[in-house]
Structures are given as C-alpha cells and as structure tokens.
Amino acid sequence: MPIYEFAQTGIVALRETAFGSANFQERRDLQRLLREKVEVIAPDTLVIAEEFGDWEESRRRIDLLAIDRDAKLVVIELKRTEDGGHMDLQAIRYAAMVSTMTFDRAAEVFAAYLAASGRQDVDARATMLEFLGWEEPDEDDSFGQDVRIVLASAEFSKELTTSVLWLIDHTIDIRCVRLKPYALDGRVLVDVQQIIPLPEAQAYQVSIRDKTRKVRGARSGGPDWTRFDVQIDGEKYPSITSVRFVEPSFLVSV
C-alpha cells in the first residue's frame, strides 16, 4: 500500500524507491543506522555485537547480535534487496551457532563491541544486568534458553515467507520486518512494518506455539512400558506390562 503526502494543494503518493537507488549500502548505511536505533525493527533489545562470527571453521557473520528483556539471544539479519535472498537459512545457522552462549561469554562479546565503538568506559556486564533487571546472572534458569530471529529487508520473496510461516508453526520465534523506502525531495523515508507475524496476531500465535510445544513434548515421551511383577495371594506373575505409571517399580498385592 503506498504512502501519501497530505499537502495543502492535495494528496500526493510518494514514489517508491530502492535502497540501492538511494545509494544506501547494506553494511555502511543500513546496518550502521539500525544498530544505533535497533528498536525500530526489534523493540526492547540491546545490541551486544556487530558482524559477530566468533566460531571455528566458518567465515559467516551475524549482522547484529542482541539480547531481549526475557534474556533471549536475538539474531538480526539485514538485507537491502527486494526478495530477502536466503537470509532465513543464514539466520537459522547463526541461531544454532550462538544457542550455547552463556551470560559471561555474552558480556565478553559486548565489552569487545563497546571497545570497538569507542565506548571503553561503559561496563558491559553492569549494562546487561541493568537491561535485564537482574542483580546477578541467572544462568541456569534464564539466560540464553532460546534464540529469536529478526529478518529485516526491503521485501521478502514468497519462498522466504512460506519458510518463515512453517518455522513459526514449528515453534521457532522468527519474524519478518519490511523496510520499504520512499523518495521525497531528495530524502529517503522508510515505512517499517512487521509483516510476519502480524502484530495483532502475535500474542495469539505465541500462545499457540507454547501449547504446540507442550503437546509435542508430551507425545515424544511415549508410553512407559516398564515391566513389573504382580503378586496375588502369594503367587508371583512376572513380566506384566504397564502403561505410563508414575512410579516405574512397585509391588501390588491383591
């Protein structure tokens, strides 16, 4: 849907453009601007690294790595293209690679990022704790228990959106944010819209995702075919098979 300028002389539709046509580079411009105001595409997140690629046998790098207030890691991938390319596949790889990151390691990564950006005087660990509302790291119960994915692009192909919807259906927390640029008097205006999942349906989809995860967990448990002995009037009948008992080993007397 186009964006309109309501002027005194009438209503004028703004002209759609492309980041490339506006001389916006992916890393030099788009990434640089969004890292300083990441809430535009990922509200309530704190960027802890840029171009993160601290793993062996791989040259791949995460555009922006962040944490949210639920202590989840957030992988943010940016594209200025009109179809998003293969950013969904890249982001899944990155999410798997950082999924074991601890609070202490995240604090080290954040400290390096702050130093590289000229903010050596900022205490990375204290900043993260304040952002999370913690007094001390809650490593065992909270930090990094899940990884979110945010894909931000000028547009997304049908192939990519189909993949994202399938991932959401399989309990992966992933979203697509469209950055649609418009030209106005030599300036670039950007319409920012989260298109998947729709904000109005997001809370509902989260509840469905949580329910699906619990159901699948229960199903994966399967029946408990524990063998136990039943004793009736002193006679022992071995190898009776049970189905899902709370206690796997016990003696029944009748």
CYANA upper distance limits for C-alpha pairs under 8 A (distance plus 0.5 A):
  2 PRO  CA     13 ALA  CA      7.09
  2 PRO  CA     14 LEU  CA      7.52
  2 PRO  CA     16 GLU  CA      8.36
  3 ILE  CA     13 ALA  CA      6.41
  3 ILE  CA     14 LEU  CA      6.21
  4 TYR  CA     11 ILE  CA      6.86
  4 TYR  CA     12 VAL  CA      5.92
  4 TYR  CA     13 ALA  CA      4.80
  4 TYR  CA     14 LEU  CA      6.12
  5 GLU  CA     11 ILE  CA      6.16
  5 GLU  CA     12 VAL  CA      5.61
  5 GLU  CA     13 ALA  CA      6.68
  5 GLU  CA     14 LEU  CA      7.18
  6 PHE  CA     10 GLY  CA      6.73
  6 PHE  CA     11 ILE  CA      5.17
  6 PHE  CA     12 VAL  CA      7.09
  7 ALA  CA     11 ILE  CA      6.39
  7 ALA  CA     12 VAL  CA      7.91
 14 LEU  CA    182 TYR  CA      6.77
 14 LEU  CA    183 ALA  CA      7.10
 14 LEU  CA    184 LEU  CA      7.18
 15 ARG  CA    182 TYR  CA      6.08
 15 ARG  CA    183 ALA  CA      6.08
 15 ARG  CA    184 LEU  CA      7.85
 16 GLU  CA    180 LYS  CA      8.19
 16 GLU  CA    181 PRO  CA      6.70
 16 GLU  CA    182 TYR  CA      4.94
 16 GLU  CA    183 ALA  CA      6.82
 17 THR  CA     21 SER  CA      7.18
 17 THR  CA     22 ALA  CA      7.81
 17 THR  CA    181 PRO  CA      6.14
 17 THR  CA    182 TYR  CA      5.67
 17 THR  CA    183 ALA  CA      6.57
 18 ALA  CA     22 ALA  CA      6.84
 18 ALA  CA     80 ARG  CA      8.40
 18 ALA  CA    154 ALA  CA      8.25
 18 ALA  CA    180 LYS  CA      8.40
 18 ALA  CA    181 PRO  CA      6.57
 18 ALA  CA    182 TYR  CA      8.17
 19 PHE  CA     23 ASN  CA      6.76
 19 PHE  CA     24 PHE  CA      5.46
 19 PHE  CA     25 GLN  CA      7.84
 19 PHE  CA     80 ARG  CA      6.50
 19 PHE  CA     81 THR  CA      8.34
 19 PHE  CA    154 ALA  CA      8.37
 19 PHE  CA    181 PRO  CA      7.19
 20 GLY  CA     24 PHE  CA      5.97
 20 GLY  CA     25 GLN  CA      7.38
 20 GLY  CA     80 ARG  CA      7.89
 22 ALA  CA    188 VAL  CA      7.86
 24 PHE  CA     28 ARG  CA      8.29
 24 PHE  CA     29 ASP  CA      6.24
 24 PHE  CA     30 LEU  CA      7.24
 25 GLN  CA     29 ASP  CA      5.70
 25 GLN  CA     30 LEU  CA      6.89
 25 GLN  CA     80 ARG  CA      8.24
 26 GLU  CA     30 LEU  CA      5.60
 26 GLU  CA     31 GLN  CA      6.66
 26 GLU  CA     78 LEU  CA      7.91
 26 GLU  CA     79 LYS  CA      6.95
 26 GLU  CA     80 ARG  CA      6.39
 27 ARG  CA     31 GLN  CA      5.35
 27 ARG  CA     32 ARG  CA      6.98
 28 ARG  CA     32 ARG  CA      6.40
 29 ASP  CA     33 LEU  CA      6.50
 30 LEU  CA     34 LEU  CA      6.68
 30 LEU  CA     78 LEU  CA      8.38
 30 LEU  CA     80 ARG  CA      8.25
 31 GLN  CA     35 ARG  CA      6.48
 31 GLN  CA     63 ASP  CA      7.87
 31 GLN  CA     78 LEU  CA      7.56
 32 ARG  CA     36 GLU  CA      7.37
 33 LEU  CA     37 LYS  CA      7.18
 34 LEU  CA     38 VAL  CA      5.47
 34 LEU  CA     40 VAL  CA      7.80
 34 LEU  CA     41 ILE  CA      8.40
 35 ARG  CA     47 VAL  CA      7.32
 35 ARG  CA     50 GLU  CA      8.45
 35 ARG  CA     64 LEU  CA      7.66
 38 VAL  CA     42 ALA  CA      6.27
 38 VAL  CA     43 PRO  CA      7.54
 38 VAL  CA     45 THR  CA      7.70
 38 VAL  CA     46 LEU  CA      8.22
 38 VAL  CA     47 VAL  CA      7.90
 39 GLU  CA     43 PRO  CA      4.48
 39 GLU  CA     44 ASP  CA      6.83
 39 GLU  CA     45 THR  CA      7.20
 40 VAL  CA    192 VAL  CA      8.07
 41 ILE  CA    150 VAL  CA      8.36
 41 ILE  CA    152 ALA  CA      7.67
 41 ILE  CA    177 VAL  CA      6.98
 41 ILE  CA    192 VAL  CA      8.00
 41 ILE  CA    194 GLN  CA      8.40
 42 ALA  CA    150 VAL  CA      7.74
 44 ASP  CA     68 ASP  CA      6.36
 44 ASP  CA     69 ARG  CA      6.87
 45 THR  CA     66 ALA  CA      6.68
 45 THR  CA     67 ILE  CA      6.01
 45 THR  CA     68 ASP  CA      4.80
 45 THR  CA     69 ARG  CA      7.18
 45 THR  CA     74 VAL  CA      8.39
 46 LEU  CA     66 ALA  CA      5.69
 46 LEU  CA     67 ILE  CA      5.90
 46 LEU  CA     68 ASP  CA      6.84
 46 LEU  CA    131 PHE  CA      8.18
 47 VAL  CA     64 LEU  CA      7.19
 47 VAL  CA     65 LEU  CA      6.31
 47 VAL  CA     66 ALA  CA      4.58
 47 VAL  CA     67 ILE  CA      7.17
 48 ILE  CA     64 LEU  CA      8.27
 48 ILE  CA     65 LEU  CA      6.30
 48 ILE  CA     66 ALA  CA      5.62
 48 ILE  CA     67 ILE  CA      7.73
 48 ILE  CA    106 ALA  CA      7.92
 48 ILE  CA    109 VAL  CA      7.18
 48 ILE  CA    110 PHE  CA      4.93
 48 ILE  CA    113 TYR  CA      7.01
 49 ALA  CA     64 LEU  CA      6.37
 49 ALA  CA     65 LEU  CA      5.54
 49 ALA  CA     66 ALA  CA      7.32
 49 ALA  CA    109 VAL  CA      6.96
 49 ALA  CA    110 PHE  CA      6.40
 49 ALA  CA    113 TYR  CA      5.87
 50 GLU  CA     62 ILE  CA      7.43
 50 GLU  CA     63 ASP  CA      6.12
 50 GLU  CA     64 LEU  CA      5.13
 50 GLU  CA     65 LEU  CA      6.79
 50 GLU  CA    113 TYR  CA      7.53
 51 GLU  CA     61 ARG  CA      5.60
 51 GLU  CA     62 ILE  CA      5.59
 51 GLU  CA     63 ASP  CA      5.23
 51 GLU  CA     64 LEU  CA      6.73
 52 PHE  CA     61 ARG  CA      5.54
 52 PHE  CA     62 ILE  CA      5.47
 52 PHE  CA     63 ASP  CA      7.32
 52 PHE  CA     64 LEU  CA      7.62
 52 PHE  CA     65 LEU  CA      7.44
 53 GLY  CA     58 SER  CA      8.19
 53 GLY  CA     59 ARG  CA      7.27
 53 GLY  CA     60 ARG  CA      6.44
 53 GLY  CA     61 ARG  CA      4.84
 53 GLY  CA     62 ILE  CA      6.88
 55 TRP  CA     97 MET  CA      8.32
 61 ARG  CA     94 TYR  CA      8.38
 62 ILE  CA     75 VAL  CA      7.39
 62 ILE  CA     76 ILE  CA      7.59
 62 ILE  CA     77 GLU  CA      7.25
 62 ILE  CA     91 ALA  CA      8.29
 62 ILE  CA     94 TYR  CA      7.14
 63 ASP  CA     75 VAL  CA      8.44
 63 ASP  CA     76 ILE  CA      6.72
 63 ASP  CA     77 GLU  CA      5.96
 63 ASP  CA     78 LEU  CA      7.18
 64 LEU  CA     75 VAL  CA      6.93
 64 LEU  CA     76 ILE  CA      5.59
 64 LEU  CA     77 GLU  CA      7.22
 65 LEU  CA     73 LEU  CA      7.80
 65 LEU  CA     74 VAL  CA      6.35
 65 LEU  CA     75 VAL  CA      5.59
 65 LEU  CA     76 ILE  CA      6.64
 66 ALA  CA     73 LEU  CA      6.35
 66 ALA  CA     74 VAL  CA      5.34
 66 ALA  CA     75 VAL  CA      7.05
 66 ALA  CA     76 ILE  CA      8.10
 67 ILE  CA     71 ALA  CA      6.46
 67 ILE  CA     72 LYS  CA      5.98
 67 ILE  CA     73 LEU  CA      4.97
 67 ILE  CA     74 VAL  CA      5.84
 68 ASP  CA     72 LYS  CA      6.02
 68 ASP  CA     73 LEU  CA      7.14
 68 ASP  CA     74 VAL  CA      7.37
 68 ASP  CA    132 LEU  CA      8.21
 69 ARG  CA    131 PHE  CA      7.29
 69 ARG  CA    132 LEU  CA      5.67
 70 ASP  CA    132 LEU  CA      7.67
 70 ASP  CA    142 SER  CA      8.21
 70 ASP  CA    143 PHE  CA      8.47
 71 ALA  CA    132 LEU  CA      7.12
 71 ALA  CA    142 SER  CA      6.80
 71 ALA  CA    143 PHE  CA      5.38
 71 ALA  CA    144 GLY  CA      6.46
 71 ALA  CA    145 GLN  CA      8.29
 72 LYS  CA    143 PHE  CA      6.82
 72 LYS  CA    144 GLY  CA      5.35
 72 LYS  CA    145 GLN  CA      6.89
 72 LYS  CA    146 ASP  CA      5.89
 72 LYS  CA    147 VAL  CA      6.05
 72 LYS  CA    148 ARG  CA      7.31
 73 LEU  CA     98 VAL  CA      8.43
 73 LEU  CA     99 SER  CA      8.22
 73 LEU  CA    144 GLY  CA      6.17
 73 LEU  CA    146 ASP  CA      7.21
 73 LEU  CA    147 VAL  CA      5.30
 73 LEU  CA    148 ARG  CA      6.70
 74 VAL  CA    147 VAL  CA      6.21
 74 VAL  CA    148 ARG  CA      5.17
 74 VAL  CA    149 ILE  CA      6.19
 74 VAL  CA    150 VAL  CA      7.69
 75 VAL  CA     91 ALA  CA      7.22
 75 VAL  CA     94 TYR  CA      7.62
 75 VAL  CA     95 ALA  CA      6.85
 75 VAL  CA    147 VAL  CA      7.74
 75 VAL  CA    148 ARG  CA      6.70
 75 VAL  CA    149 ILE  CA      5.36
 75 VAL  CA    150 VAL  CA      6.71
 76 ILE  CA     91 ALA  CA      8.13
 76 ILE  CA    149 ILE  CA      6.53
 76 ILE  CA    150 VAL  CA      5.27
 76 ILE  CA    151 LEU  CA      6.50
 76 ILE  CA    152 ALA  CA      8.04
 77 GLU  CA     87 MET  CA      7.21
 77 GLU  CA     91 ALA  CA      7.15
 77 GLU  CA    149 ILE  CA      8.43
 77 GLU  CA    150 VAL  CA      6.87
 77 GLU  CA    151 LEU  CA      5.56
 77 GLU  CA    152 ALA  CA      6.74
 78 LEU  CA     87 MET  CA      8.41
 78 LEU  CA    151 LEU  CA      6.72
 78 LEU  CA    152 ALA  CA      5.44
 78 LEU  CA    153 SER  CA      6.34
 79 LYS  CA     84 GLY  CA      6.44
 79 LYS  CA     85 GLY  CA      8.32
 79 LYS  CA     87 MET  CA      8.26
 79 LYS  CA    152 ALA  CA      6.87
 79 LYS  CA    153 SER  CA      5.17
 79 LYS  CA    154 ALA  CA      7.44
 80 ARG  CA     84 GLY  CA      8.09
 80 ARG  CA    153 SER  CA      6.03
 80 ARG  CA    154 ALA  CA      5.94
 81 THR  CA     85 GLY  CA      7.72
 81 THR  CA    153 SER  CA      7.05
 81 THR  CA    154 ALA  CA      6.35
 81 THR  CA    155 GLU  CA      7.34
 82 GLU  CA    153 SER  CA      7.82
 82 GLU  CA    154 ALA  CA      5.91
 82 GLU  CA    155 GLU  CA      5.09
 82 GLU  CA    156 PHE  CA      6.99
 82 GLU  CA    157 SER  CA      8.26
 83 ASP  CA    153 SER  CA      8.14
 83 ASP  CA    154 ALA  CA      7.89
 83 ASP  CA    155 GLU  CA      5.54
 83 ASP  CA    156 PHE  CA      4.71
 83 ASP  CA    157 SER  CA      5.03
 84 GLY  CA    153 SER  CA      6.21
 84 GLY  CA    154 ALA  CA      7.86
 84 GLY  CA    155 GLU  CA      6.63
 84 GLY  CA    156 PHE  CA      5.43
 84 GLY  CA    157 SER  CA      7.05
 84 GLY  CA    160 LEU  CA      7.90
 85 GLY  CA    156 PHE  CA      8.38
 85 GLY  CA    157 SER  CA      8.30
 85 GLY  CA    160 LEU  CA      8.41
 86 HIS  CA     90 GLN  CA      7.02
 86 HIS  CA    160 LEU  CA      7.90
 87 MET  CA     91 ALA  CA      6.48
 87 MET  CA    151 LEU  CA      7.68
 88 ASP  CA     92 ILE  CA      6.83
 88 ASP  CA    151 LEU  CA      7.80
 88 ASP  CA    160 LEU  CA      7.29
 88 ASP  CA    163 SER  CA      8.26
 88 ASP  CA    164 VAL  CA      7.77
 89 LEU  CA     93 ARG  CA      7.00
 90 GLN  CA     94 TYR  CA      6.81
 91 ALA  CA     95 ALA  CA      6.51
 91 ALA  CA    149 ILE  CA      7.24
 92 ILE  CA     96 ALA  CA      6.81
 92 ILE  CA    149 ILE  CA      8.34
 93 ARG  CA     97 MET  CA      6.77
 94 TYR  CA     98 VAL  CA      6.81
 95 ALA  CA     99 SER  CA      6.39
 95 ALA  CA    147 VAL  CA      6.59
 95 ALA  CA    148 ARG  CA      8.11
 95 ALA  CA    149 ILE  CA      7.85
 99 SER  CA    144 GLY  CA      7.25
 99 SER  CA    145 GLN  CA      8.18
 99 SER  CA    146 ASP  CA      7.53
 99 SER  CA    147 VAL  CA      6.91
100 THR  CA    144 GLY  CA      7.76
101 MET  CA    105 ARG  CA      6.70
101 MET  CA    106 ALA  CA      7.05
101 MET  CA    144 GLY  CA      7.17
102 THR  CA    106 ALA  CA      6.62
102 THR  CA    139 GLU  CA      7.57
102 THR  CA    143 PHE  CA      7.52
102 THR  CA    144 GLY  CA      7.22
103 PHE  CA    107 ALA  CA      6.65
103 PHE  CA    137 PRO  CA      7.31
103 PHE  CA    139 GLU  CA      7.00
103 PHE  CA    143 PHE  CA      6.87
103 PHE  CA    144 GLY  CA      8.08
104 ASP  CA    108 GLU  CA      6.89
105 ARG  CA    109 VAL  CA      6.77
106 ALA  CA    110 PHE  CA      6.57
107 ALA  CA    111 ALA  CA      6.58
107 ALA  CA    124 ALA  CA      6.29
107 ALA  CA    125 ARG  CA      5.76
107 ALA  CA    128 MET  CA      7.87
108 GLU  CA    112 ALA  CA      6.84
108 GLU  CA    124 ALA  CA      8.13
109 VAL  CA    113 TYR  CA      6.81
110 PHE  CA    114 LEU  CA      6.65
110 PHE  CA    124 ALA  CA      6.35
111 ALA  CA    115 ALA  CA      6.66
111 ALA  CA    120 GLN  CA      8.10
111 ALA  CA    123 ASP  CA      7.84
111 ALA  CA    124 ALA  CA      5.58
111 ALA  CA    125 ARG  CA      8.33
112 ALA  CA    116 ALA  CA      6.66
113 TYR  CA    117 SER  CA      6.83
114 LEU  CA    118 GLY  CA      6.83
114 LEU  CA    119 ARG  CA      5.40
114 LEU  CA    120 GLN  CA      6.41
114 LEU  CA    122 VAL  CA      7.66
114 LEU  CA    124 ALA  CA      8.03
115 ALA  CA    119 ARG  CA      5.77
115 ALA  CA    120 GLN  CA      5.06
122 VAL  CA    127 THR  CA      8.11
123 ASP  CA    127 THR  CA      6.56
124 ALA  CA    128 MET  CA      6.73
125 ARG  CA    129 LEU  CA      6.77
126 ALA  CA    130 GLU  CA      6.60
127 THR  CA    131 PHE  CA      6.60
128 MET  CA    132 LEU  CA      6.66
129 LEU  CA    133 GLY  CA      6.43
129 LEU  CA    134 TRP  CA      5.52
129 LEU  CA    135 GLU  CA      6.86
129 LEU  CA    136 GLU  CA      7.42
129 LEU  CA    137 PRO  CA      7.66
130 GLU  CA    134 TRP  CA      6.75
130 GLU  CA    135 GLU  CA      8.19
134 TRP  CA    138 ASP  CA      8.28
137 PRO  CA    143 PHE  CA      8.22
138 ASP  CA    142 SER  CA      6.17
138 ASP  CA    143 PHE  CA      6.79
139 GLU  CA    143 PHE  CA      5.71
141 ASP  CA    145 GLN  CA      8.23
147 VAL  CA    173 ASP  CA      7.90
148 ARG  CA    172 ILE  CA      8.16
148 ARG  CA    173 ASP  CA      5.63
148 ARG  CA    174 ILE  CA      6.44
149 ILE  CA    173 ASP  CA      6.80
149 ILE  CA    174 ILE  CA      5.05
149 ILE  CA    175 ARG  CA      6.94
150 VAL  CA    174 ILE  CA      6.36
150 VAL  CA    175 ARG  CA      5.67
150 VAL  CA    176 CYS  CA      6.64
150 VAL  CA    177 VAL  CA      7.79
151 LEU  CA    174 ILE  CA      8.16
151 LEU  CA    175 ARG  CA      6.67
151 LEU  CA    176 CYS  CA      5.33
151 LEU  CA    177 VAL  CA      6.55
152 ALA  CA    176 CYS  CA      6.44
152 ALA  CA    177 VAL  CA      5.16
152 ALA  CA    178 ARG  CA      6.29
152 ALA  CA    179 LEU  CA      7.21
153 SER  CA    176 CYS  CA      8.32
153 SER  CA    177 VAL  CA      7.09
153 SER  CA    178 ARG  CA      5.79
153 SER  CA    179 LEU  CA      6.09
154 ALA  CA    178 ARG  CA      5.92
154 ALA  CA    179 LEU  CA      5.01
154 ALA  CA    180 LYS  CA      5.65
154 ALA  CA    181 PRO  CA      7.83
155 GLU  CA    178 ARG  CA      6.28
155 GLU  CA    179 LEU  CA      7.58
155 GLU  CA    180 LYS  CA      7.72
156 PHE  CA    160 LEU  CA      6.81
156 PHE  CA    161 THR  CA      7.05
156 PHE  CA    178 ARG  CA      8.12
157 SER  CA    161 THR  CA      6.84
158 LYS  CA    162 THR  CA      6.48
159 GLU  CA    163 SER  CA      6.87
160 LEU  CA    164 VAL  CA      6.77
161 THR  CA    165 LEU  CA      6.64
161 THR  CA    196 ILE  CA      8.38
162 THR  CA    166 TRP  CA      6.78
163 SER  CA    167 LEU  CA      6.73
164 VAL  CA    168 ILE  CA      6.69
164 VAL  CA    174 ILE  CA      7.39
164 VAL  CA    175 ARG  CA      7.93
164 VAL  CA    196 ILE  CA      8.49
165 LEU  CA    169 ASP  CA      6.71
165 LEU  CA    196 ILE  CA      8.19
166 TRP  CA    170 HIS  CA      6.88
167 LEU  CA    171 THR  CA      7.04
167 LEU  CA    172 ILE  CA      5.82
167 LEU  CA    173 ASP  CA      8.37
167 LEU  CA    174 ILE  CA      7.95
168 ILE  CA    172 ILE  CA      5.41
168 ILE  CA    173 ASP  CA      6.66
168 ILE  CA    174 ILE  CA      6.99
168 ILE  CA    209 ARG  CA      8.12
169 ASP  CA    209 ARG  CA      7.50
170 HIS  CA    209 ARG  CA      8.01
171 THR  CA    209 ARG  CA      5.67
171 THR  CA    210 ASP  CA      7.89
171 THR  CA    212 THR  CA      7.89
171 THR  CA    213 ARG  CA      7.12
175 ARG  CA    194 GLN  CA      7.86
175 ARG  CA    195 ILE  CA      8.26
175 ARG  CA    196 ILE  CA      5.76
175 ARG  CA    197 PRO  CA      6.53
176 CYS  CA    194 GLN  CA      6.39
176 CYS  CA    195 ILE  CA      6.36
176 CYS  CA    196 ILE  CA      5.55
176 CYS  CA    197 PRO  CA      7.79
177 VAL  CA    192 VAL  CA      7.35
177 VAL  CA    193 GLN  CA      6.07
177 VAL  CA    194 GLN  CA      4.69
177 VAL  CA    195 ILE  CA      6.42
177 VAL  CA    196 ILE  CA      7.70
178 ARG  CA    191 ASP  CA      8.23
178 ARG  CA    192 VAL  CA      6.26
178 ARG  CA    193 GLN  CA      5.72
178 ARG  CA    194 GLN  CA      6.62
178 ARG  CA    195 ILE  CA      7.16
179 LEU  CA    190 VAL  CA      6.54
179 LEU  CA    191 ASP  CA      6.26
179 LEU  CA    192 VAL  CA      5.35
179 LEU  CA    193 GLN  CA      7.28
180 LYS  CA    190 VAL  CA      5.85
180 LYS  CA    191 ASP  CA      5.51
180 LYS  CA    192 VAL  CA      7.05
181 PRO  CA    188 VAL  CA      6.83
181 PRO  CA    189 LEU  CA      6.13
181 PRO  CA    190 VAL  CA      4.82
181 PRO  CA    191 ASP  CA      6.84
182 TYR  CA    188 VAL  CA      6.13
182 TYR  CA    189 LEU  CA      5.55
182 TYR  CA    190 VAL  CA      6.54
182 TYR  CA    191 ASP  CA      8.25
183 ALA  CA    187 ARG  CA      6.28
183 ALA  CA    188 VAL  CA      5.41
183 ALA  CA    189 LEU  CA      6.77
184 LEU  CA    188 VAL  CA      6.83
184 LEU  CA    189 LEU  CA      7.61
194 GLN  CA    198 LEU  CA      6.88
194 GLN  CA    199 PRO  CA      7.41
195 ILE  CA    199 PRO  CA      8.32
197 PRO  CA    201 ALA  CA      7.21
197 PRO  CA    202 GLN  CA      6.29
197 PRO  CA    205 GLN  CA      8.46
198 LEU  CA    202 GLN  CA      6.52
199 PRO  CA    203 ALA  CA      8.31
201 ALA  CA    205 GLN  CA      6.62
202 GLN  CA    206 VAL  CA      6.63
203 ALA  CA    207 SER  CA      6.90
204 TYR  CA    208 ILE  CA      6.76
205 GLN  CA    209 ARG  CA      6.45
206 VAL  CA    210 ASP  CA      6.67
207 SER  CA    211 LYS  CA      6.67
208 ILE  CA    212 THR  CA      6.53
209 ARG  CA    213 ARG  CA      6.62
210 ASP  CA    214 LYS  CA      6.85
211 LYS  CA    215 VAL  CA      6.72
212 THR  CA    216 ARG  CA      6.55
213 ARG  CA    217 GLY  CA      6.57
214 LYS  CA    218 ALA  CA      6.71
215 VAL  CA    219 ARG  CA      6.70
216 ARG  CA    220 SER  CA      6.54
217 GLY  CA    221 GLY  CA      7.00
218 ALA  CA    222 GLY  CA      7.77
223 PRO  CA    243 VAL  CA      6.36
223 PRO  CA    244 ARG  CA      5.94
224 ASP  CA    242 SER  CA      7.49
224 ASP  CA    243 VAL  CA      5.73
224 ASP  CA    244 ARG  CA      4.87
224 ASP  CA    245 PHE  CA      7.49
225 TRP  CA    241 THR  CA      6.47
225 TRP  CA    242 SER  CA      6.00
225 TRP  CA    243 VAL  CA      6.08
225 TRP  CA    244 ARG  CA      7.47
226 THR  CA    241 THR  CA      6.77
226 THR  CA    242 SER  CA      6.39
226 THR  CA    243 VAL  CA      7.92
226 THR  CA    244 ARG  CA      8.47
226 THR  CA    248 PRO  CA      6.60
226 THR  CA    249 SER  CA      8.25
227 ARG  CA    239 SER  CA      5.99
227 ARG  CA    240 ILE  CA      6.33
227 ARG  CA    241 THR  CA      5.48
227 ARG  CA    242 SER  CA      6.94
227 ARG  CA    249 SER  CA      8.39
228 PHE  CA    238 PRO  CA      7.24
228 PHE  CA    239 SER  CA      6.44
228 PHE  CA    240 ILE  CA      6.32
228 PHE  CA    241 THR  CA      7.23
228 PHE  CA    242 SER  CA      7.99
228 PHE  CA    248 PRO  CA      8.39
228 PHE  CA    249 SER  CA      6.72
228 PHE  CA    250 PHE  CA      7.39
228 PHE  CA    251 LEU  CA      7.96
229 ASP  CA    236 LYS  CA      7.24
229 ASP  CA    237 TYR  CA      6.34
229 ASP  CA    238 PRO  CA      5.12
229 ASP  CA    239 SER  CA      6.62
229 ASP  CA    240 ILE  CA      6.69
229 ASP  CA    250 PHE  CA      8.29
229 ASP  CA    251 LEU  CA      6.88
229 ASP  CA    252 VAL  CA      8.10
230 VAL  CA    236 LYS  CA      6.46
230 VAL  CA    237 TYR  CA      5.82
230 VAL  CA    238 PRO  CA      7.08
230 VAL  CA    240 ILE  CA      7.62
230 VAL  CA    251 LEU  CA      6.72
230 VAL  CA    252 VAL  CA      5.86
230 VAL  CA    253 SER  CA      7.37
231 GLN  CA    235 GLU  CA      5.88
231 GLN  CA    236 LYS  CA      4.92
231 GLN  CA    237 TYR  CA      6.61
231 GLN  CA    251 LEU  CA      7.65
231 GLN  CA    252 VAL  CA      6.49
231 GLN  CA    253 SER  CA      5.73
231 GLN  CA    254 VAL  CA      7.50
232 ILE  CA    236 LYS  CA      7.07
232 ILE  CA    237 TYR  CA      8.37
232 ILE  CA    252 VAL  CA      8.38
232 ILE  CA    253 SER  CA      6.15
232 ILE  CA    254 VAL  CA      5.61
233 ASP  CA    253 SER  CA      7.82
233 ASP  CA    254 VAL  CA      7.03
